[in-house]
Amino acid sequence: MSTSSLPALPASDRPDVAARLRDALLAASFTADGLLELLSAPAYAALARSEIVPALRATRGDTPLETLVRLFLLQQPVPHARVEGVLPVDACLDGGWLVLADGGEVAATVDVRPYGGPGGEDWFIVSDLGCAVGGAGGIGSRGREADAAVVLGVGGASTTLAGITVRRPVSAALDLGTGSGIQALHAAQHATRVTATDLNPRALHITALTLALSGAPAADLREGSLFEPVRDDEAYDLIVSNPPFVISPGPRLTYRDGGMGGDDLCRTLVQQAGERLTEGGFAQFLANWQHVEGEDWQDRLRSWVPGGCDAWIVQREVQDVTQYAELWLRDAGDHRDDVAEYQARYDAWLDEFEARKVRAVGFGWITLRRTDAAEPSVTVEEWPHPVEQPLGDTIRAHFDRVDYLRAHDDAALLEHHFKLAAEIVQEQVGLPGAEDPEHVVLRQHRGMRRATKVDTVGAGFAGVCDGSLSAGRILDAIAQLVGDDPVLLRDRTPAQIRLLVEQGFLDPAE
Ligand SMILES: C[S@@+](CC[C@H](N)C(=O)[O-])C[C@H]1O[C@@H](n2cnc3c(N)ncnc32)[C@H](O)[C@@H]1O
């Protein structure tokens, strides 16, 4: 793969320079908090939309922080003399982080963006100039075709995956398609060994820089497609991937176009992950999938799940093919091109969908857990509503509940004790002034923030679940109260209890 049109990267074998640069960045408060304070919330938010004018206006002074923001975030050349007091300039020139520009100025060779870790860590994400946020549009806007090898910084998808990842101490984690290294950086906090792979060697180089500059341990970096870089005898406790999931008419940008037809890259990734997991290990992916005419999208996804794995697949969004094509045309900056060229690209995209009978594209999260259970649990659902982030603990708890439900038949459920989960409220929905509600809804304020309709028995049952009485005893009491047959009630309620446990409204008491 050629990287010829992109600037040379800083040396990845100079940890001494990265360490000195890190110290200098921290000393100047070049951190997520420092930036917010300097720029104010609107300019900070504008920067996340690739709009730099508000930040340029906020950095007209000459403090060390303003100098660093101009240099590394806004990619403005800065006078050598001004940088001297802020950075170890000679070491940065020597290590390739800076280059000499015209008129006695220096310029950054990469974008360096402060990124706050979940425990308040001050991290830095390195990416190609002009590509820190918002796709390759920045490159396109400079009037040339984006180089296929550009390495992007952190986008919404990156932070979504980081947020849903199950974080527990593990020995081995794999970040497949590491890009800027953000997932590897997170994994380095709870995995003894982190392997990061990418088809693009430039991404591996940039991942090494991100880790070094963030003060994280180095990862085992391997070049190759999908699981090719993983040896047959290797297995991981955690696999994460924010893959190049875009369904496009042809490979163009490595960071997003998988180079396989349709959603084949995501399918292959999911299908091949099972045998790379240790028992109990999790694999978590973001993915796009096709909604094909005459096919149930949920069946399509179920068919991807490898044997021996439980799966939880959540569709977060669906776009029709026109919205989808427009989104990714804009991502590449194509809307700024010649009109005829833009229309030809758009047409090619729709041709591709038409040929595949694709009506819409789903986006969502796929989590696998290897259990080798005889009857794996596969849940495929649509949940487009806001959720609590980070969600990793909720995802892990889902699989704990799957284990519990698999191990307890209806009779065992009735013997068990349950507790109402934290922060659940009951809402009654009906016409104003009506004596009885039309229906009762239980709503979570945590995790998936689900809402579920229950009948009066379900609501009454959930309301008294404090762990002290068994489910069967509670149902007997309700039967007595409402004059119902206790045997019938014991017969028909376990299905509802099962659902409330599965969806996290009830927790099995210890
Ligand atoms: C959407 S980016 C994700 C980057 C980063 N992990 C994140 O979460 O922001 C996808 C990455 O996958 C890499 N990639 C593309 N095709 C690949 C393949 N066949 N096998 C492995 N990695 C691939 C790209 O080079 C890019 O770095």
PDBQT file of the ligand as one rigid body, heavy atoms in Angstrom, charges set to zero:
ROOT
HETATM    1  C1  LIG A 601     -13.288   2.770  11.189  1.00  0.00    +0.000 C 
HETATM    2  S1  LIG A 601     -11.561   2.582  11.404  1.00  0.00    +0.000 S 
HETATM    3  C2  LIG A 601     -11.498   2.282  13.154  1.00  0.00    +0.000 C 
HETATM    4  C3  LIG A 601     -10.290   2.828  13.843  1.00  0.00    +0.000 C 
HETATM    5  C4  LIG A 601     -10.279   2.711  15.349  1.00  0.00    +0.000 C 
HETATM    6  N1  LIG A 601     -10.212   1.329  15.788  1.00  0.00    +0.000 N 
HETATM    7  C5  LIG A 601     -11.441   3.420  16.000  1.00  0.00    +0.000 C 
HETATM    8  O1  LIG A 601     -12.213   2.778  16.722  1.00  0.00    +0.000 OA
HETATM    9  O2  LIG A 601     -11.577   4.616  15.800  1.00  0.00    +0.000 OA
HETATM   10  C6  LIG A 601     -11.272   0.992  10.695  1.00  0.00    +0.000 C 
HETATM   11  C7  LIG A 601      -9.833   0.544  10.661  1.00  0.00    +0.000 C 
HETATM   12  O3  LIG A 601      -9.782  -0.779  10.078  1.00  0.00    +0.000 OA
HETATM   13  C8  LIG A 601      -8.680  -0.851   9.178  1.00  0.00    +0.000 C 
HETATM   14  N2  LIG A 601      -8.968  -1.885   8.159  1.00  0.00    +0.000 N 
HETATM   15  C9  LIG A 601      -9.523  -1.726   6.942  1.00  0.00    +0.000 A 
HETATM   16  N3  LIG A 601      -9.667  -2.912   6.343  1.00  0.00    +0.000 NA
HETATM   17  C10 LIG A 601      -9.203  -3.848   7.205  1.00  0.00    +0.000 A 
HETATM   18  C11 LIG A 601      -9.078  -5.258   7.154  1.00  0.00    +0.000 A 
HETATM   19  N4  LIG A 601      -9.491  -5.949   6.105  1.00  0.00    +0.000 N 
HETATM   20  N5  LIG A 601      -8.523  -5.888   8.214  1.00  0.00    +0.000 NA
HETATM   21  C12 LIG A 601      -8.108  -5.189   9.299  1.00  0.00    +0.000 A 
HETATM   22  N6  LIG A 601      -8.200  -3.850   9.394  1.00  0.00    +0.000 NA
HETATM   23  C13 LIG A 601      -8.739  -3.192   8.364  1.00  0.00    +0.000 A 
HETATM   24  C14 LIG A 601      -8.545   0.546   8.617  1.00  0.00    +0.000 C 
HETATM   25  O4  LIG A 601      -7.246   0.768   8.129  1.00  0.00    +0.000 OA
HETATM   26  C15 LIG A 601      -8.918   1.406   9.847  1.00  0.00    +0.000 C 
HETATM   27  O5  LIG A 601      -7.768   1.711  10.589  1.00  0.00    +0.000 OA
ENDROOT
TORSDOF 0
